[in-house]
Amino acid sequence: MPIVRTSEAVCVGHPDKLCDLIADRVIDDILWEDKTARVAVEVLAAGRTITVAGEVTSSVRPRIRDSVRQALIKAGYEPCRFRIRVRVRRQSPDISAGVTTSLEARAGDESAFALQGAGDQGTVYGYATSETKEMLPLPLVLAHDICRRLDKARQDGLIKGIKPDGKAQVSVTYDSVGCPVEVCAVVVSVHHDAKKDLVELAREVKTLVIAPACEPHLPIAGNAHVLVNPSGKFTIGGPTADTGLTGRKLAVDTYGGLAAHGGGAFSGKDASKVDRSAAYMARLIAKTIVTADLAEEATVAISYAIGKADPVAFSVDTAGSGLYADALLTKAASAVFPLRPGAIVDALDLRGPGLSRFSTYGHFGGSGAWENEYKYKRQLENEVNRLANAARNHTDW
């Protein structure tokens, strides 16, 4: 029985995504001068006002307004049109104490990376699938590519009269065995000048953006719904039209709503927050499992307690596609991959700036260190083989 899966993505100037970009630019600019800084900021964009609030603990004085202006320029907006409000304070000493000295360290554990505890409780998820070379669900890959092409068409002048705000949604039909067959629906909404002809805009978006994004992967069905600005004119966009908020595009940032997400946002948080860093590690683990041909898809879950270095729970779920039992893969992965917050930051080199480049078009499938699945591939294969041999020989795992 065929099924349809759908994902959406947004352009760099979408109000929510603009807030993510601003939040991560604030972090990058602080980390550029102080790699030990702890930053957790939220951004609200409403009308002509940008508000940055949260906690910043650093040895340098952050120039947050400058960071906001640079992010606005990158997103295609004019900073002079916005008023910037800043409301930040230092991190709570109670939270800081748990992060600085973990439960394990307080109990006398002097092993590697025992000192730093998790900054919060919660579960993070990582996912990978053999469906695409990015190891992400195809509808999400296509939606991101459409938005990326829309932004480039605006920046390069390929399509005249379009503005930074926009979004895309792609639906893909899968056959009974789970293989993608065709694109059955594409919806694109893009902010534009009042003088822009809507018929011309639809033609340009379909031929210059949608077709080159989709057709190298799958044919667009003859009866597909391909809609451009289905609501009509879109002349009021960005924060003027719709309030933006950090962390409101979680599915866009991760797996398009087609895999689990723990609920914690990424943008606005430095790598000491496991919401971000451990989610990156979970993605690396899942991707390594699929790359090693140990499963066709994998979901990795890691649960933490605030102030504790070691996770309280860890699991691998291959949805029945695993070459070995999920319990064996879970045991092997937990032995190979670093799971303590400090170890994750060290392994993925997350102490410096550069986080803002992942705030648009998703945090996965790109050039992050968490996408380098070959770093641990051989170690994981060896550990899986060792455990499998032990199981066959009826020896202790």
C-alpha positions in Angstrom: 0.0 0.0 0.0 1.6 3.3 -1.1 2.1 6.0 1.6 2.8 9.7 1.5 5.4 11.4 3.7 5.7 15.2 3.9 8.3 17.6 5.3 8.7 21.4 5.2 11.6 23.8 5.3 12.0 27.6 5.5 14.2 30.3 4.0 16.8 32.3 5.8 14.5 35.3 6.2 11.5 33.4 7.7 10.8 35.1 11.1 11.5 32.0 13.2 14.6 31.1 11.2 15.8 34.7 11.4 15.7 34.4 15.2 17.7 31.1 15.1 20.3 32.8 12.9 20.5 35.8 15.3 20.8 33.6 18.4 23.6 31.5 16.9 25.4 34.6 15.6 25.4 36.0 19.1 27.0 32.7 20.3 29.6 32.7 17.5 30.7 36.3 18.2 31.1 35.5 21.9 32.9 32.2 21.4 35.3 33.9 19.0 36.8 35.8 21.9 36.0 33.4 24.8 35.7 29.7 24.0 34.7 28.9 27.6 31.7 31.1 27.5 28.3 29.7 28.4 25.4 31.2 26.4 21.7 30.5 26.3 19.8 33.2 24.5 16.3 33.4 23.0 15.3 35.9 20.3 11.9 37.4 19.6 11.3 39.2 16.3 8.0 41.1 16.4 7.3 43.9 13.9 10.3 46.2 13.8 11.7 45.1 17.2 14.3 42.4 17.8 14.5 41.3 21.4 17.5 39.2 22.7 17.1 37.7 26.2 18.8 35.0 28.2 22.0 34.1 30.0 25.6 35.0 29.0 28.5 34.1 31.3 31.8 35.2 29.7 35.0 36.9 30.3 34.3 39.3 27.5 31.6 41.9 27.1 29.2 40.7 24.4 28.4 43.1 21.6 25.0 41.6 21.0 23.5 44.5 19.0 26.4 44.2 16.5 25.7 40.5 16.2 22.0 41.1 15.6 22.8 43.6 12.8 25.2 41.2 11.0 22.6 38.4 11.2 19.9 40.7 9.7 22.2 41.6 6.8 22.9 37.9 6.2 19.2 37.2 6.1 18.5 40.0 3.6 17.1 42.6 5.9 18.1 46.2 6.5 19.3 46.6 10.2 18.4 50.3 10.3 14.7 49.3 10.0 14.8 47.4 13.3 15.0 48.4 17.0 17.2 46.1 19.1 16.4 45.3 22.7 18.8 43.3 24.9 17.9 41.6 28.2 20.6 39.2 29.3 22.0 38.2 32.6 24.6 35.6 33.9 23.8 31.9 34.2 22.1 30.7 37.3 24.8 29.7 39.9 22.8 26.6 40.7 22.9 25.4 37.1 26.5 26.5 36.7 27.6 24.4 39.7 26.1 21.3 38.2 27.7 21.8 34.8 31.1 22.8 36.3 31.3 19.9 38.8 29.2 16.8 37.9 27.6 14.3 40.2 30.3 11.8 39.4 33.1 14.3 40.1 31.5 15.2 43.5 31.5 11.4 44.3 35.2 11.2 43.6 35.3 10.0 39.9 38.5 11.2 38.3 38.1 9.4 35.0 38.1 11.2 31.7 35.5 13.9 31.2 33.9 13.1 34.5 34.1 16.8 35.6 31.4 18.4 33.4 27.8 17.5 34.0 24.8 17.9 31.7 23.2 21.3 31.8 19.7 19.9 31.9 17.6 16.8 32.0 16.0 15.4 28.9 16.2 13.0 26.0 17.9 13.8 22.6 17.4 11.8 19.4 19.6 11.1 16.4 18.3 9.5 13.2 19.8 8.3 9.9 18.3 6.5 6.9 19.9 4.9 3.8 17.1 6.6 1.7 19.4 9.5 0.5 23.1 10.2 0.4 22.6 12.8 3.1 21.0 9.9 5.2 18.0 12.1 5.8 14.3 11.6 4.7 13.9 12.6 1.0 11.0 15.0 1.6 13.2 17.0 3.9 16.2 17.0 1.6 14.0 18.3 -1.2 12.3 21.0 0.9 15.7 22.3 2.1 17.0 22.4 -1.4 14.0 24.4 -2.6 14.5 26.9 0.1 18.3 27.1 -0.5 17.6 27.7 -4.2 15.0 30.3 -3.4 17.5 32.2 -1.3 20.2 32.0 -3.9 17.8 33.1 -6.7 17.0 36.2 -4.6 20.7 36.9 -3.8 21.9 36.4 -7.4 18.9 38.2 -9.0 17.9 35.1 -10.9 14.3 35.8 -9.8 13.6 39.5 -9.6 11.2 40.9 -7.0 11.4 38.3 -4.3 12.3 38.9 -0.6 13.9 36.9 2.2 10.8 35.3 3.8 9.6 32.0 2.3 8.9 28.3 2.9 8.5 25.0 1.1 6.7 21.8 1.7 7.2 18.6 -0.2 5.2 15.4 -0.3 6.7 12.1 -1.6 4.9 8.9 -2.4 6.5 5.7 -1.2 5.8 2.2 -2.5 4.8 -0.8 -0.3 8.4 -1.6 0.6 9.2 2.0 1.6 11.0 3.2 -1.5 10.3 6.7 -2.8 8.5 6.7 -6.1 7.5 10.2 -7.1 6.9 13.7 -5.8 3.1 14.1 -5.4 2.9 17.7 -4.0 5.1 20.8 -3.7 3.9 24.0 -1.9 6.1 27.1 -2.0 5.3 30.5 -0.5 7.7 33.3 -1.1 7.6 37.0 -0.1 7.6 39.4 -3.1 7.4 43.0 -4.2 3.9 44.4 -4.6 4.6 44.9 -8.4 5.6 41.3 -9.0 3.3 39.5 -11.4 2.1 36.4 -9.6 1.7 34.3 -12.8 5.3 35.1 -13.7 6.5 34.4 -10.2 4.8 31.0 -10.2 6.4 30.1 -13.6 9.9 31.2 -12.4 9.7 29.3 -9.1 8.5 26.1 -10.8 11.1 26.2 -13.6 14.1 27.7 -11.8 13.7 26.3 -8.3 11.2 23.4 -7.9 12.1 21.4 -11.0 15.9 21.5 -10.6 15.6 20.6 -6.9 13.2 17.6 -7.3 13.8 16.1 -10.7 17.4 14.8 -10.2 15.9 12.7 -7.3 12.4 11.8 -8.4 9.9 12.6 -11.2 7.1 15.1 -10.3 3.9 13.2 -10.8 1.7 14.4 -13.7 -1.2 15.0 -11.4 1.0 16.5 -8.6 -0.2 19.6 -6.7 2.5 22.2 -7.5 1.4 25.4 -5.8 3.2 28.7 -5.5 1.8 31.3 -3.1 -1.6 29.5 -2.9 -3.0 32.2 -0.6 -2.4 34.8 -3.3 -0.2 37.9 -2.8 2.6 37.7 -0.2 3.7 41.3 0.0 4.0 41.7 3.8 6.6 39.2 5.1 9.2 38.7 7.8 8.7 39.8 11.4 6.3 42.5 10.2 3.8 39.9 9.1 4.5 37.1 11.6 6.3 37.1 15.0 9.4 35.0 15.0 10.8 33.0 17.9 14.0 30.9 18.5 13.5 27.2 18.4 10.1 27.1 16.8 11.3 25.1 13.7 12.5 22.0 15.4 11.3 19.6 12.7 13.0 21.8 10.1 16.2 21.7 12.1 16.2 18.0 12.5 14.4 15.3 10.5 11.4 16.9 9.0 8.9 15.5 11.5 9.7 12.0 10.1 11.8 10.9 13.1 11.8 11.5 16.9 12.9 14.8 18.4 13.4 15.4 22.1 11.8 18.9 22.2 14.9 20.9 22.9 16.0 23.6 20.4 19.6 23.9 19.1 20.0 27.5 18.2 20.9 29.9 21.0 22.7 27.3 23.1 26.4 26.7 23.4 27.8 23.2 23.2 27.7 22.7 27.0 23.9 22.2 26.6 23.2 18.6 25.8 20.1 19.7 23.9 22.5 20.6 21.2 25.8 18.7 21.6 24.3 15.3 22.5 21.8 15.6 19.7 24.7 16.0 17.3 26.4 13.0 18.8 23.2 10.9 18.6 23.0 11.8 14.9 26.7 10.7 14.4 25.9 7.4 16.1 22.9 6.7 14.0 24.7 7.7 10.8 27.7 5.5 11.6 25.4 2.5 12.2 23.7 3.0 8.8 27.0 3.7 7.0 28.5 0.5 8.4 25.6 -1.4 6.9 24.4 -2.5 10.3 20.9 -1.2 9.6 18.9 0.6 6.9 17.7 3.2 9.4 18.5 3.9 13.0 17.1 6.1 15.8 19.4 6.7 18.8 18.1 8.1 22.1 20.2 9.5 24.9 18.8 10.7 28.2 20.5 12.9 30.7 20.0 14.2 34.3 21.1 17.8 35.1 24.5 17.9 36.8 25.3 14.2 35.8 28.0 13.4 33.3 27.0 9.9 32.2 23.6 9.5 30.5 20.9 7.7 32.5 19.6 5.9 29.4 20.9 5.0 26.0 19.2 3.0 23.2 19.4 2.1 19.5 16.2 1.3 17.5 16.6 0.1 13.9 12.9 -0.4 13.3 13.5 -4.0 12.4 16.1 -3.2 9.8 19.2 -4.1 11.9 21.7 -6.8 10.9 21.9 -7.6 14.6 19.6 -7.2 17.6 19.0 -3.7 18.8 20.3 -4.7 22.2 23.6 -5.7 20.7 23.9 -2.5 18.7 23.1 -0.5 21.8 25.8 -2.1 23.8 28.4 -1.8 21.0 27.6 1.9 20.4 27.6 2.8 24.1 31.1 1.3 24.3 32.5 3.1 21.3 31.1 6.6 21.3 31.7 9.3 23.9 28.5 10.2 25.7 29.6 12.4 28.5 29.0 16.1 27.7 32.7 17.1 28.0 33.7 14.2 25.8 31.1 15.1 23.2 32.3 18.7 23.0 35.9 17.5 22.7 35.1 14.8 20.1 33.1 17.1 17.9 35.3 20.1 18.4 32.4 22.3 19.6 34.4 24.8 21.7 34.8 27.5 19.1 32.6 29.6 16.8 30.9 28.4 13.6 27.5 27.2 14.9 25.5 29.8 13.0 26.3 28.2 9.7 23.9 25.3 10.7 21.0 27.5 11.7 19.5 27.5 8.2 18.6 24.5 6.0 18.9 22.0 8.9 21.7 21.0 11.3 22.2 17.6 9.7 23.3 16.4 6.3 25.9 19.2 5.9 29.6 19.7 7.0 29.4 19.4 10.8 31.8 17.1 12.6 28.8 15.0 13.6 28.4 14.1 9.9 31.8 12.4 9.8 30.6 8.9 10.3 33.9 7.3 9.2 35.7 8.5 12.4 34.1 5.7 14.5 33.0 3.3 11.7 35.9 0.7 12.1 35.7 0.8 15.9 31.9 0.2 15.9 32.3 -2.7 13.4 35.0 -4.3 15.5 32.9 -4.0 18.7 29.8 -5.4 17.0 31.7 -8.3 15.7 33.3 -8.9 19.2 29.9 -8.9 20.8 28.3 -11.1 18.1 31.1 -13.7 18.5 30.7 -13.6 22.2 27.0 -14.2 21.9 27.5 -17.1 19.5 30.0 -18.7 21.9 27.6 -18.2 24.8 30.2 -16.1 26.6 29.5 -12.9 28.6 28.9 -9.8 26.5 
